[in-house]
Amino acid sequence: MKQQKAGELQNVPRPVAAMSRIYENSVDFGWHSHRRGQLLQILGGFMTARTPDSSFIIPSGYGLLIAPDVPHAVTSHGRVSMQSLYIEPDGALMLNWEPTRVISTSVLLSAMVGAFIEEPTLYAENGRGGHLAALILDEISRAKEGPFALPMPSDKRLQRLCKDLSETPSIDLDIDDWADNLGMSRRTMTRKFRTQTGMSFAEWRRRLRMAHVMRRQAEGARLDEAAADVGYRSLSSLRKAMREVVV
């Protein structure tokens, strides 16, 4: 099947359209949006994504479910093999689009998407293509959310904290030091952070560091180099943190 661009797939007269791509090197796709909802599924490699209020880690075996018209920026790191589905928001099976999230993509879902991509863009809606599309949507609706979102707090001071850590994940201040730097009490900082992001500050920072480790590995760094870059003093401490994040 002829490869089509994402923009060309937004208005095909079918409820689901798909494409696959392999990127040999890192690519920053910049900010954009789609009229349709999107499932960005990673078969091999590692990508990151941002929306106005969150950032996301997308490792192999997972996909990012993005609601229609939501601005997002996506970056591939190193070699990446991916598949992208573009889904009409008012299809027969209404997906829960909110919030934008990383989902686990099952072996079944990946196999069905691979088969669907081989169908014509204008597949027979009452034939194999239409049946695959319906099964794909059903499987997406059942997918479990993965632990790879990094919501951004609304408080400007907490946003500054998150920005500083994102730029330099090896900063090794404890919560009391961060609270002092922000002019907050420890209790106020931890309460606001959990209320505004849905997770503790320690969990958020651990996820952020894992994102940097995955990115550095995708770009060719050794695991010990990646660990040092984000502030882990040993591979054992990194592996312990990885077990706590990647479930």
N, C-alpha and C positions, 0 to 999 in steps of 0.2 A: 504494500500500500504506500502511495506517495506520502512523504512526510509533509505535514502542514504546520504552519506557525500558530501560536496560541491565539492571535487575533483572528485568524481565519476560522477557528473552531467555535467562536462565540455565538455565531448566528446560523450554524447548520441546522436544518429542520429535523433534528433528532434530540431526545431528552438528554443523551449522554454523548460526548465526543471525547476522543483520547489521542494522545501522542506519546512517543517515547524518545528519549535523548540520551546520548553519552557525551559527557564533557571531559576531555582529557586533562584540562588544567582548570585552576580556580577561576570562577566567573562571578562578578557582582552584577546582578540584573537590575539594580536600582529600584526605586519606588514605582509601583504601578498597581492597577486593579483590574478585575475582570467583571463583566456583566453577570457571568455565571459563577456558581460556587465551584471550588476547586479541591481536588485531592491530589497533593503532590507526594508521590510515593517513591521512597528511595530503595532501590534494589541492591546497590553497592556504593560505598563511599559515605560521605557525610556532608550535610548542608545545614546552614543556619538561616533563620528568617526573623523578620521584625514586623510588627504591626504598630500602630501609634501608641498602644498601651502595654505591649508585651514583646518579649523575644523568645525564640524557640530553638531547641536543638533537634535536628532530624537525622538520627543515625539510620543505618541500613536496617530494614525490617519494620520501619515506621513510616508514617505519612502525616502531612500537615493538612488538616481540614479547614479550609478558608471560606468564610461566608461570602456571598455575592457582594461585589462593590466595596469590599474592605481593602483599603490601601495596604500594601505589604512590600517588603524588600527581601529578596532571597539571594543568598551567596552559596555557591558550591566551593568546596575546599578539596583541592587535588582532583583525582579522577572520580567521577560520579556517574552512575547509571541510574536513571530515574524514569518514571512514568507519570503522566499527568492526565487526570480526568477533569472535564469541564461539564458541570451538571446544571441543568435548568432548575432554578430555585422553586418553580411551581410544578415539579414533576409529580407523577402519580404517587410515588412514595415520598412523603415529606420527611426530609432529614432534619435532625436537630443541628442547626448550623452554629448555634451559640453555646459556649464561646469558641473562638478560634482555638484549635487544640491539636496536639500531636496524638495520633492513635496508633495502636499496634496493628500492623497489616499482616493478616494470617497468610499461611501458605496457600490456602484456598483462594483468598482475595487476589493475591499476586498472580496466581495461575489464571484466574478468570480475566483479570485485566490484560495479561499477556495474550490470551486468546482473543479478547475483544479488539485489541489493537490490530490484529490481523484481518478483522472484518472491514468491509468498505466503510468510508465515512458515512455514506447514505445507506446504512445497513437496513435490511428488511425488519421492520418493527415487529412483525408477527413470526419472524424466523429466528435463526440462531443468534444473530446480533441483538435482537430485541430481548430474547430470553437471557442472554449473558448480561445485558445492561440491567435488567430487573434484579438478577441475582447479585450483581455487584453492589447495587444500591442497598439491598437487604443486608449484605455482609458488612457494608460500611456502617449501617445503622446499629449493628450489634458490636462493633469494635470497641475495645476498652481504651480509655485514655492512658497515655504513657506519661511518665514523670519527667517531662522535658520542657515544661513551660517556665518562663521567668517573667511573671507579671511585674509591671512597673508601678510603684506606689504613686499616689496622687500628690502627696506632700512634697513641696519643692526641695526641702532639706534632705528628705530620704531619696529623692531622685538624684540629688548631687552625690550622695553616698554610693548609689548604684552605678552612676556614671564613673566615679573614681575607681570602683572595684572592676568594672568592665574594662577600663583602660589598663589597669594594673592589678590583675587578680592575685598577685603574690603579696599584696599589702597584708600585714599580719597583725593588725590591731584587734584587741578584744572588744566586746560589746560596750564596756564602760568607756573605753577610749573613743569609740565612734560616737557614743552619746555625748561625751564632753565636746568633741569637735563640732557636733551639730547644735550644741546649746540645748540639749534635751536631757531629761533624766533617763536612766536606763529603763525604768518602767514605762515611761511615755514612748520611748523609741521602740521598744519591743512590742508594745500594745498596738501602736500605729502601724508598724510594719506588718504584723500579722493580720490586722483588720483590713489593710489596703491591698495586700498581696495574696492572702489566704495561706501563707506559710510563715514559718519562723525565719528570722534573719539568718541563722546558722544553716538552715536547709537551703535558703535562696543562694547563699554564698557557695555552698557545696555544689549545687547544680551549675552555677556559673563557672566554677573551676573545672567541673567535668566537661562543660562545653568547650573550654579552652584546651583541655587535654585532647579531646577528640579532634578538634580543629588542627592542633599541632601535629598529631599523628597522621591525619589525612594529608598534611602538607609534607610529610616525610620525616618528622622528628622521631627520635627514639623515645620510648616510654619514660625513661629516667630523665631525659631532657625536658619533656613535656611536664613531668611532675615538678621539677625544679622551677620551671617557668611560672607555675601557678602557686608556689609556696609550700609544696609538700617536701618534707625533709628526707623522706625515704619512699621506696616503692611500696613497702608494706602499708604505710599510712594512706597512700593513694589508692591501693587496692581495697582497703577497708572502706574508704569513702565511695568508691565505685560501687561496691556491693550495696551501700545504703541508698544510692541514687538509682542505679539501673536494676529495676525489679521486673 
